[in-house]
């Protein structure tokens, strides 16, 4: 029973946009949320239907003892305030943004004659930070381009005008080899140096076209003045930047400034990728992991991530490319869900990045804890196959016969998505004459589950029938006869196109050919086939040998079976002494066997 009088608290909450905060009995902040309409949103937590459906929300609501709220002017303000408060307080039941990797940045130092370096730490000292870069290799490539193209200082001398005028410094080796123009001795003025810095900022922000146009004008001007040495140096710089532009531009440069987001979600975690695109070039990119706390939707998670990234990188982009509609009403922002064209290309690139990051992270987690992989696979199978329960126990049936002879059925068992070979079984078909695959399947399924019921064993959550609609119908007939049709799920898989059939459904289900669910089903089917064929060959070989023995005078079917059971092969029967044969057959039969093999 809830101790908190939420109805009294709701009376004070207005129908306005804002941020709400939940506190527990120790007055600890446990959850922060945003809303277009505070009263409606907070009321929804105490709705009886929601309370029954979501177990995690039920736990949260049971702990609420106080509600506070902050009214803001717009939903966007609520969005930004929510993100700020979550980062500050990190409440227990809020989504946690996990970023366990410190990405490299390029920093333009806040100083006279600024140095350009790289760092993993952002310090609020007025310096300009550009990035982050997804790898150190990429970042060093860009720094290498800058060093090759521009002559900047690398020393840490305090190059103030009084120090330079007083002649406190002397040029170093970097000047002698042409990597620096010697501002420490006043050989390069601050305006000329800062022009290079401005060009570098434009390059790092994707505005390379403007830099190239300016360089082209300088080349033409130097050539007209017959200064061919300068023109050659500028041409070399132009070619380097043009090559860099061709590699870094991913879409048309007419896309001047957009933020691109994509999300890939699992049951307990989600991953969000961010791309910052300027003039067709990606200048920032990062992927983060988000831990779910209350079964948050992808829209809620993406909304929070967008707020976090734009705040973190101080983005001013007015257009945001997203994979689905985001319910944020802001006149200053445009949310685009592209279906084709250059922006769709960017969204696809972002999705490719987030899926790669997700795959890599999950593989890392599953190496440390293999049970996580099992749980993920079973959850994915439950979702893909529309099952009511996790398929922790799966059984698959397959039939084998040779021209209607020696019909057998095999069953393989997977537990926790792995073969449980000790539970494999095979059946000698007893009630079916001739090549009748449907009747064979009906008998095998009936005998299997009749026995499990009689022995009080647990039933599988999923039964897979190797075959199409006919075999599936036969299996269903047996399950209904046993009264267990509603206690397990059953599907058929047709070999040709990997079609999955459900009882009563006219059309098959097709899974992605690369899906893990289909791979597990194929593994089950192939394992059942292998196990069945092995048993079938053994039966067929025994049948062939038995027929050969029945050619001997006085040896019938029963005697042949006894002989094979005792000696295992015709070769050993042929090599047996009379005394050994007498252990299985009578004297007359033993003499007949010895005489038969002496002639053949």
Secondary structure, 3 states (H helix, E strand, C coil): CCCCCHHHHHCCCCCCCEEEEEECCCCCEEEEEEECCHHHHHHHHCCHHHHHHCHHHHHHHHHCCEEEEEECCCHHHHHHHHHHHHHHHCCCCCCEEECCCCCEEEEECCCCCCCEEEECCCCCCCCEEEEEECCHHHHHHHHHHHHHHCCCCCCCCCCCHHHHHCCCCCCCHHHHCCCCCCHHHCCCCHHHHHHHHHHHHHHHCCCHHHHHHHHHHHHHHHHHCCCHHHHHHHHHHHHHHHHHHHHHECCCCCCCEEEEEEEEECCCEEEEEEEEEECCEEEEEEEEEEECCCCCCHHHHHHHHHHHHHHHCCCCCCEEECCCCCCCCCCCCEEECCCCHHHHHHHHHHHHHHHHHHHHHHHHHHHHCHHHHHHHHHHHHHHHCCCCCCCCEEEEEEEEEECCEEEEEEEEEEECCEECHHHCEEEECCCCCCCCHHHHHHHHHHHHHHHHHHCCCCCCCEEEEECCHHHHHHHHHHHHHHCCHHHCEEEEEECCCCEEEECCCCCCECCCCCCHHHHHHHHHHHHHHHHHHHHHHHHHHHHHHHHHHCCCCCCCHHHHHHHHHHHCCHHHHHHCCHHHHCCCCCHHHHHHHHHHHHHC
